[in-house]
Amino acid sequence: MDNCGMMRKSTILFLTICINVAGWSQSKDSVVVIEDDPEMAFIDSMLVATYINHFCFSTDTAILNIYGYAPDSVPQISQEQIRADLALLDAETPMALSYNSDVQKFINLYIGKRGRMTSRMLGMAELYFPMFDQVFDKYDIPYEMKYLAIVESALNPQARSHAGAVGLWQFMHATGKMYGLRVNSYLDERMDPWEATDAACRYLQALYDRYGDWDLALAAYNCGPGNVNKAIRRSGGKKDYWSLRNYLPRETRSYVPAFIAVNYVMNHAADHNIFPTKPSHTFFECDTVQVRRTLKFDQIETFTSIPTEELIFLNPSYRRNVIPGDGAIHTLRLPIESVGVFLANEDSIYDYKKDIEQEFAMSQSEFIYRVRRGDVLGKIAQDHSVRLSDLRAWNNIRGNTIYPGQKLTMYLDGKKKSTSQTKPTKKPLEPSPETNDGIYKYHTVQNGDTLWDIAKIYDGVSVDQLLQLNSGLNNKRLQPGQKIKIQKIS
């Protein structure tokens, strides 16, 4: 039996075990969970196995490492070989994947300093790329355009730029609204992978229709059609990206070379001894259910045992861990082995804490804080009596970086409303969470931190890696001030 076949049989066995475990009746806070129908669960598992059989996704380095590289080996690939490999990719797409020294610089970046991030993105591609391909097919967008999401957000649906662009495709609020993406206190569809991808395709198609050139469409996606139009005028009417490049904003001059480099790296990562990090889920291991009423993530967790952190990962567009009952039909994405349990208990899930909407509205009030020079994110959280992890989640912030003038949204206890005129109680400054001992980088646990929060702060770090580096680490027993290893210092 070949390795791929063995992987498929192991996957079927694993999924079957997961389904049986998920279906057992359990008691949590006096809640009785109805088990899934075993026949339907088996059919679901076979469906997943069929897709895995076809796509044969693997993170097994022993299978993928066809050149037999040692783990710490840094292969030397000649520029002539890279040029030839890129020419083959160029022949398969209407996009111009040309090679030059600027492209080579970005290739060196993605296989070198950002090698770990490339590993993570190779794994995350198995969650997002099959969906991208479906939407691209609908709008007749070149399939290679999926690599644009790597340049834009490194496949992080909650990514936010300093300028305020959000999501996999980095939509600004105005552009997102123009393409039908809703943003309110409960929902930000710029972070919804399906909705944002559909909007990105419509925007890219409109830009291509305007310029008749995919490189210029990419440039306009990055800096706006106005800047591309100015560059065309200043160049004397030229309509070729490489002829216009020196007239474009500095960031846009690097944008197309980075896109070409990502096309190469994602197709030839194994040549450079880079392999995918195992994703928490692949596209075919998830399914969706439709939600029409207010539903909070902790209600779902109680009946399905899916951790809230996992629900946030699969459903990043719900800003306060609440699916709003606003009269619209909303989509909830779940691991496929949990869909049957959700459907079997759907009425009970809705009825559990059924006063949640009223309770939630009464106990929360929205407050906007404008960052001042010298402010520290941890201190802002302390001064307003909110958890640091909540403050990050409400504002889609990774790490602790903020800047003067930035607006931070907070949801405060209704009995303790704050205003910009209210002077908060002075509290001690929160120490920087990151330290090192010359060998490892460490994170000092802050109030409200989870392993999920911590992993998201550092590029290329997963919860599994944190557990491997820190024996006996328990996500439910993290103590403020506790130091945990993050990664080796390269």
Secondary structure, 3 states (H helix, E strand, C coil): CCHHHHHHHHHHHHHHHHHHHHHCCCEECCEECCCCCHHHHHHHHHHHHHHHHHHCCCCCHHHHCCCCCCCCCCCCCCHHHHHHHHHHHHCCCCCCCCCCHHHHHHHHHHHCCCHHHHHHHHHHHHHHHHHHHHHHHHHCCCHHHHHHHHHHHCCCCCCECCCCCECCCCECHHHHHHCCCCECCCEEHHHCHHHHHHHHHHHHHHHHHHHCCHHHHHHHHHHCHHHHHHHHHHCCCCCCHHHHHHHCCHHHHHHHHHHHHHHHHHHHHHHHCCCCCCCCCCHHHEEEEEECCCEEHHHHHHHHCCCHHHHHHHCCCECCCEECCCCCCEEEEEEHHHHHHHHHCHHHHHHCCCCHHHHHHHHEEEEEEECCCCCCHHHHHHHCCCCHHHHHHHCCCCCCCCCCCCEEEEEEEHHHCCCCCCCCCCCCCCCCCEEECCCEEEEECCCCCCHHHHHHHCCCCCHHHHHHHCCCCCHHHCCCCCEEEEEECC
